[in-house]
């Protein structure tokens, strides 16, 4: 009886497609950037560990177009420049975080003033 159960378990695992085992591997996660500051962002770049995208220039108050990712979390590495000065949001790790489900999301980026070295990322689930 144990042998039959073991064979059934092995068979069911082998019959799963590769996509069924890989989380969100079809790129249906879409993320846009919202520049919620008084400054123009240049060279906006996002790395979610499930893909990288260059968003280019983003005017104050504007939202970018959505870009596709294979997987992502509620936060990511984000870099941009304001008048040539580099800013970044650097996650330490993703311990305890869960991958996002398929859908559309926004990373809202704000910065208090140009002299600050810190930028803030707010996660928004779009409807």
N, C-alpha and C positions, 0 to 999 in steps of 0.2 A: 504494500500500500504506500509506504514511504517513497519507493522508487517511482511509482506512478505520479505522485504529487510533485516530486522533484522534477521529473520530465515535463510535466505540465507548466511548472513555473519557468523552467528554462525556455520552453517553446514559446510561452507568452512574452517573455522578455525579448527573444530573438525576432518575434513577429512585429514588434513595435518599430515604427519608422524612426529614422535618425531625427527627423524634425519633432517627433513627439517627445523625444528625450531631451532635446535642446530647448531651453526656455526662450520664447519670443525670437526664434531664429529667422522669422520671415520678414523682418523689417517693417512691421506695421506700427511701430512706435514712432510718433511724430512729435518733434519738439521745436518750439519757436522761442525767440528771445524777445523780451520786452525791455526796452531801455527806459527805466523809470527814474531818470536823472535829468539834470539841467544841462548835460554835456553830450556832445556827439561822440559815439564810440567808433573807433576804427579797428580793423583787423580782429573782429570778434570771432573767436574760435572755441569750440566745445568738444570735449572728449568724455564720453559716457562709459568707457571701458567696453562698450558694445558698438562703437563707431565714433568717427570724428567728422566734424563738419566745420567749414569756414562760412561764416555768415556775412563777412565783409563789413561794410559801414552801416551804422544804425543811428539815425538822427534821434535826438532827445524826444522822449514821449512815444516813439514809434515801436511797432512790433514787426519782427522779421517774418518771412515766409516760413512754413514748417519744413523741417528737414527730417529724413528718415534715419532710424537707428535700429540695429538688431536687438539691442537690450539697453536699458538705462535704469538709473535709480532716481530718487527724489532730488538728488543733487549731483553735480558733476564738476570736472575741472573746466573752468571758464577763464579765458584770457581775452584782454582787449586793451586798447590804448586810448588815452584822452590827450590830445595835443602832444603826441609822441611819448607820453609817460605810460609805462606798462603797469597794468593791474591784473591780478588773477585771484581766482577763488580756487583753493587747493584742498580737496577732501583729504583727510588723514587716512581714512579707510572706510570700508562699507560694511563693517561688522554689525550684524543685527539688522541690516537693511534688506528689504525684499525687492526683487526686480519689479519694474512697472509692468502692468498688463497692457495689452494692445490698446492704443488710443492716442488722443492728442493732448499735449501738455505744454505749459509755458514756464520758462525760467525767467522770472522777473528780477532784473538786476538794478540795484540802486546804489548810490554812493552819495554820502552827505555833502562832501565838498572835494574839489579837485586836489587839495593839499593832503587829504586823507589817503592812507595807503590801503584802506579796507573797502571792499565792495561786499554787498549783501545779496544773497540769492534767495528768492522766495519761490516756492514750488506752487504751481496752480494746475489743477486738473480741469481741462477745457471740456465743455459740453458739446 
